[in-house]
């Protein structure tokens, strides 16, 4: 215990006001040289914090998007939607999911509340035309009538499809807010309006409520054009690719996932020893995959910044060795009036730590400023500066000063006071 208390006492002594004033005074005397010395640390710290802020913001945007669609949802598709094992030849032979598969899941999976289907259509002109004006940025999807419930969509005006609309393949559509703003800027209501798409007339029966803006969904639902799945099959008879949005009952996502896998394996005739020939994704799985990508990017950023920190540390050690030579007489005078070796070590260590800490602080300011500028130029790009990154950067920069300042500090402490006083 006594050793611990003595260590803490020595550590606190390091932060005395006298050492602070001496360190800052020496830095002010050589401002430009000090700045050049810590430039590598500034760049390294700024790089890490800037990357961390962008990755943190991106992750928040992904989590927000997943929450908007529902954390109880399971997404089923015949192809791998996340990271693939590279067996693309096998995936190309997979047959698409069928509506019968969705019906089997809905009827037999007790942990499943609802199953909605989405048809991906090809070779369809999804441009909407109204009174000579065209909207070509729409994202056309053919969906079942329960899609709005499964995907947490809210209808601001009008209604969503019904089973009757789907059964009779009616030419009706529900559109996002961007479609309305582009084609009907002066109309108070668009429900009942006739538009043309792919050479046919369609009636707008509903307008979706604007989604909360995120980097990944700011244009998704707001530019959406939904038509009944039956209408989509009529419009594109050759399209077969279906995706299921399976909504689990509250608190039963794991059971729903297991039951869905068993039912799809039985429906698709997968043998017990064979792997799944379909893909099931959940909110946790999608976030986990993005986290693995972000972790890889973070490691690359740390490696790049590590080079800058190493260069900065070597520069600090070099400049401190020069400082020891320049201040040889000062060291001799301090020793002559009673300064101990430990006092000299603390003085130079604190000076090195102050130098690198200020470099880290400048890097933090630079990274925060860069993140703010990015958000002003690209408002949809999230750049949230995490406090853990700032704290870690400042502690690391101070630690670099201590590590690379040990040799110069020990060299200074070992100088003979008589030889120091004779030094010219």
Buried (B, 14 or more C-beta within 10 A) or exposed (E): EEEEEEEEEEEEBBEEEEBBEBBBEBBEEBEEEBBEBBBBBBBBBBBBBBBBBBBBBBBBBBBBBBEBBBBBBBBBBBBBBEEEEEEEEEBEEBEBBBBEBBEBBBEBBEBBBBBBBBBBBEEBEBBBBBEEEBBEBBBBBBBBBBBBBBBBBEBEBBEBBBEEBBEEBBBBBBBBBBBBEBBBEEEEEBBEBEBEBBEEEBBBBBBBBBBEEBBEBBBBBBBBBBBBBBBBBBBBEEBBBBBBBBBBBEEBBEBBBBBBBBBBBEBBEBEEEEEBBBBBBBBEBBBEBBBEEBEEBBEEBBEBBBEBBBBBBBBBBEBBBBBBEEBBEBBBBBBEEEBEBEBBBBBBBBBBBBBBBBBBBBBBBBBBEBBEEBBEEEEEBBBBBBEEBBEBBBEBBBBBBBBBBBBBBBBBBEBEBEEBBEEE
